[in-house]
Amino acid sequence: MTNITFTDAACAYIQKMLAKESGIGFRLTVKKTGCSGYSYLPAVIHTVPENDIVLTIANDLKIYIDPTWQHLLQGIQVDYVEEEKSGLKQKRLVFTNPNEASRCGCGESFHIE
């Protein structure tokens, strides 16, 4: 079983994205990339990927997890933040993963020991 949690802020943001893009769910996967090895790849989906793990969370929100990367996503918390940086408002999902050993300098990719 996959132990992944989503904050209320993340759920609200994802539900807005699903409504905006007419999606049926939110998919979380990982890809090999970047200077540290892996990167999160969240996406609004319109068809159900075969073999994905389905989690139903707040207000019947469907989260689809790529089983290939389940071991890297175990225990992750997904949050949504809005930050002011240099006069610009940044809105993004934040992934807090206890399995990460380090992140690259730009914060886009991570490394697992």
Secondary structure, DSSP 8 states (H G I E B T S, - for coil): ----EE-HHHHHHHHHHHHHHT-SEEEEEEEEETTTEEEEEEEEESS--TT-EEEEEGGGEEEEE-GGGHHHHTT-EEEEEEEEETTEEEEEEEEE-TTEEEE-TTSS-EEE-
